[in-house]
């Protein structure tokens, strides 16, 4: 071990304090820095973990200096990226998926939102990040860790090292190696992935009041909806509403007289974004409708949700208007479509849920007919 020394000029206050506590101190402190084994040459994510004062920050500096992020509080956080695509990808990479939050300046964000925004700006090869997850609650730490890990692997980033005093994030981060400054052990290889147990319940429209401000388009809800809520350890974390559609869509086959429903709102609270709960929650609610003998549709301009459906054709089938320029209907006709006005200024993803292979493709759904517990593998 190497020794780190620090020396202060003793004052009368120091002498009195340390004498009162019967502590022998003459102004010089010594700290033994743990000798950390060399990490693998080719890695994507490593973590230095340990208690406060155990040498994490000192070890981290051996790999570089943490980037200082500067924000212009006259501008939105998303405008600080090179272009809209990068802003979308980077903020989503840290689980900051609340579109209204993207339009806020950094100085008005909560601790959790600000932490994620800062992290999004720092993501690059060879990044070193100290005090990871120290200022945020554990739900945000877990969800952010899952999103971060997925982004690093998907974009093949290299040599990113985090330092944290919390070991509860390790299984969520799935790092290539972990060095513990308390035990002075280097652990290599992936940890066992965690599982989340959530439940879907029937609700009513009053729950929407808790989620409205987090929706990316509008806080308004159609007059008559079916409401579903998502809970995790009895905590309310998600809401979905669906509405009935008029039977104007052509049947799939002769004699097909099923009624139609459309997903019109799905929101996961910000602290739990990044875990992939939104898409799974949407699929599960769609399953419930299919099992009731209904056809189920969804239209969205949210890129994460839309691209997920594009990449899972065994679950979601594109409709004829998917990613097509659409022309506005008359107001009277729009009213007949239960607020389903057609968007003219942006392209929307439009899909019908088929879910024909849902039980073999994704076994996370358990006994949906009773809307019982779901086990989500991240």
N, C-alpha and C positions, 0 to 999 in steps of 0.2 A: 504494500500500500504506500502511496505517496502522502505526504503531510502538507496540509494547507494551513498556513499560519496567518493570523491577523493580530494587529497591535493597536491599542487605543491609548490616548493620553488620560491618565487617571485624574478624576476630579474629586472634590470633597463629597459630592453626591455618591459617586461610585464607592468610595472608601466606606462611607456610612452604610450604604445599602448592603454591601457584601459582608461587612463586619457584623451587621445585625442578623444576617442569615448564616453566620459562621462559615462563610465560603472564602477560601483562600484564593485570591485573584489579584494579580499584579499588572493586569492590562494586556496580557498575551494569551490568545486562544489558539488551540490547535485542533484540526479536524482531519481525520484519516479518510482519504478518498478511496472508495472501493476500486480495486483493479478489475475492470470489466474485460472479459474475453472478447476477442475480435469477432464481430458478427459475420455471418456468411457473406461472401463477396457479391453474390447475386441474390438480392432480396427486394421485396416490394414494401413491406411494412414491418417495422420493429418498434418495440415499446420498452422503455425503461420505467419500472414501477417501484414504488417504495414509500415509506413514511416521510413526512416533512423533515428536512434537515439531514436526510440520509445520503445526499450527494448526487441526486438525479440531475439537477440543473448543471452542475459542474461536469458531469459525464457527457451531458447533451452537447455542451459547448465544444467538445472534442470533434464533433461532427459538423460544426458550422454554427452560424449565428441565426437566430430566428428573425424572419422578416418583420419589419415594423409596417403595419398597414395604416395608411392615412386616408381619411374620408372627408369629402366635401359635404357638409351638412346642409347645403343648399340644393343638393341633388339626391335623387333616389339611389338606393344601394345597387339596383340592377344596372344603372347607367354607368357604373364604375368599371364595367367589363368592356372588352373590345367591341363586342357586337351582341345583338339579342340572343343569338344561338349560344354563345359562350356564357352569357348571364344565366340563361335557362339551365344549361347543363351544370354549371358550377354550383348554383344555389340549390338545385335539386340534388347534387352530389352530397350535400351535407344535410339533406332532409328539410331544407327550408322551402317548402312547396306552397306556402300560402301566398297567392298572387298579390293580394292587397298589401302584404308586408314588403314585397319587392318595390313598391312605389314610395316607401317611407325613407326618410334620411336615417343615417346610422344612429344619431343621437337620441332618437325616440324609441328605439327598439328595446325590448326586454333583455334581461341577461342572456336567456337562452337564444333568442333571435340574434342578438349581437354577436354572441360566441360563434354561431353558425355562419353569419355573414363574414366575420373576420377569417374564419377557417376557409371559406370558399375562395377568398382572395389569395390565400397562402398555398393552395394545392398545386404542387409541381414536383418534379424530380428533385431529390436531395433536400426536401424541406425538413426543417427541424421545428418542432412545436412543443413548447414547454407549458406546464400547468394545464394539460389537456383535460377538459371536463371539470376543472376545479371549481368554477363559478356557476355551474348549472345544476339543476336537480337531476336525479338519477334517471328519470324517464327520458329527459332530453339527451342525457349522456348515452343511453342505450340506443335510442333511435338514431341519433347522429352517427354513432359508431357503426351501425349496420350500413347506413347509406354511404359513409366514407369508405368502408371496406369494399363495398361493391364497386364504387367509382374507381378506386385505385386498381382493382383487378381488371375491370372492364377496359380501362384506358392504359393499362400496362405501365403505370408509374413505378419508378424505382427509388429505393433508398430513402424512404420517408420514415422518420423516427419521431415518436411521441414520448413525452415524459409525463407521468401522472401519479398522483398519490392514491388513486382508486384502482383496485384490482377487479372491481365488479364489471368493468368494461371489456376485459380481455376476451371473454368468450364471444362477445358481440363484435369486436374488432377483427378477430381471427388473424392475428399477426403471424409473421413467419418466425419470429423469435421474441422472447421476453427476457429481460435481465432484471432480477429483483435485487435492489440495493440493500434490502434488509437481510436476506438469506445469502446474498452474493452468489446466486445460482443463475445460470443461463439455460433457459428452456427453449428448445427448438421444435418446430413442427406445429401443425394446426391443432387448436383446441376443439373440443366437441361443441358443435353448434347448438345454441340454445333453442328452445321452442316456446312459443307464446300460446297460452290458452285463453281464448276470448269467447264471448257468447253473443249471439244475436237474439234480440227480443223484439216483439211487437211493441210499438210505442204509439204516441199520438203527436199531433203537430205542435203541441206546446214545447216539446223538446227542441224544436228548431230555434227558439230564442237563444239557446246556448251556443248555436253554431253559425247563425246567420252572418255575423260580421267576418267570419273566416272563409265564406264562399267567394270564389273568384269573380262571379258575375253579378249576382243580385241577392239582396236579403229577402226579397218577396217570395212567398210560397203560394202556389195555386190553391184555390178554395178547398178542393176535396183531394186529399192525398192519402196514400198508405204510408205509414211511418215505421221505420225500423231503427233500432239503436244498437250500438256495439259497446260492450263493456269488457274491461280487462281487470281482473281482481276486484270486481264490483265498482270500478271507476268508469264513468261514462266517457267514452273517447271518440265515438263516431255516430253519424246520423245519415240515413238515406231516406228519401221520399220518392214514391212512384205515383204516376197518375194513369188513369184509363184514357185510351185513345179511341176516337171514332173508327168504326170498321171500314175504312176506306182503302186499306192496303190489300192488294190482291192475295188470295189464298195460295198456299204453297202447293196444294193438290186439290183435286175435286173432292168436295165434301168437307174441306177444312173450314170450319166455322168458329175457330177459336177467337176469343176476345184478345184485345191488344192492350199492353201496358208499356209505359216508358219511364225510365229512370230520369228524374228531373233534378235531384239534388243528392250529392254525396260529399260529405265533409268529414275529415279526420282532424281532431284538434292538433294545433301546431306542435305541441310537445311530443306527440306520438307519430309525427310524419317522418318518413324515411324508412320505415319498417316494411313497407309494401302492404300495409293493411288496407289502403284505399281500394286497390284493384281486387284483392281477395274478398273484401266486404261486398263490393259491387257484384262479383261473380256469385257469391253466396245468396244475395238477395235475388239475383236473376234466377238461380237454381230454384228458389222457393216458388217463383212465379211459373217456371216451366213445369214443376211438379204439380202445380195446380191446374195444368192444362191450358195455360195462357201462352201467347207469344210476347216476347219481351224485347224492347228496343232501347237504344240510348244514343244521344247526340251530345258531343262535347267538343270544345276547342282547347281543352286542357291537354297539352302535348304528352305528358307522362301517361295519362289514362288512355288517350287515343293511340299512342304508339304501342302500348301494351296489347291493345286489342288487335292492332294490325299484325303483331307478331304472334298472335295466338288464334289462327283461323279455325282451329278445331273447337274453339269456344265461341268466338264472335265472327259473324259473317258480315262483310261490308254490304251496305245497302246501295241502291243506285245513286244516292246523293252523297256518298262518302267522298270527302275531299273534292267536291265539285262546287263551282261557283253557283250560287243559288239566288233566285229572284224573289223579291218580297211579295207576299200575298197581300190582298186587301185586308183592312182591319177587321171587317166583318167576318171574313173567312178565317182569319187568324184566331178570332175568339172561339170559333167552332172547334178549333184544334187545341183547345185547352192551353192557351198561352204558348203554343208551339210555333212561334213566329220564325220565319226563315231568315238566317243571318246573311247579309249581303256584303259586309266589309271584311270578313275573314273566312277562311276555309274551316269547316268543321268535320270532325270524324263522326260517321254515322254507321252504326252496326246493329244487327239483330243477334241476340244471344241464342245459340243453338245447344251448346253444352252436351252434345251427344256422347262425348267420351269423358265427361267430367270425372266420373268415379274412377276410371283407370288412368286418366292423364294426371290428375292431381288429387291424391287421396287425403288432402287436408280437410275435406268436407266430411263431417261425421253426422249421419242421421239428420239431414236437413229438413226432413218432413216434420220433425218435432222442433225445428229451430234450436237445436241443442248446441253443446259446446263444440267449438272448432279448434283444431290444433294446427298452428301455422308454423311450418318449417321455413326459416328465413333463407 
